[in-house]
């Protein structure tokens, strides 16, 4: 399956290791994740070379071509919120995952779109299981 994995970049990298473990597990399962480079520690260096227009066009095309979007939303991010809305608007199934104790925007939690699933997790292992279950349900 082609999965767009969305995570905070400029909004904060507190959960970077969680992003990395989720993406590594999904790749090991045989999925393609064009955004896998976004979980790497040097993402800011590599993304700096691209213009905002290039990032927008690239990411929108990846969303259009993905089967599902999985977003880790524990850290607020304008970009991730936009990606979630864009994906839902074009009919893509979306899983928003977050650390159990974290507050998530009411713009996400209040969205009643049938294609949106929101789940809290306590451990990265639980997050990986939730992602796998979501993918299997598609």
Secondary structure by P-SEA (a helix, b strand, c coil): cccbbbbbccccccaaaaaaaaaaaaaaaccccccccccccccccccccccaaaaaaaaaaaaaaccbbbbbcccccaaaaaaaaaaaaabbbbbbbbcccccccccccccccccbbbbbbccaaaaaaaaaaaaaac
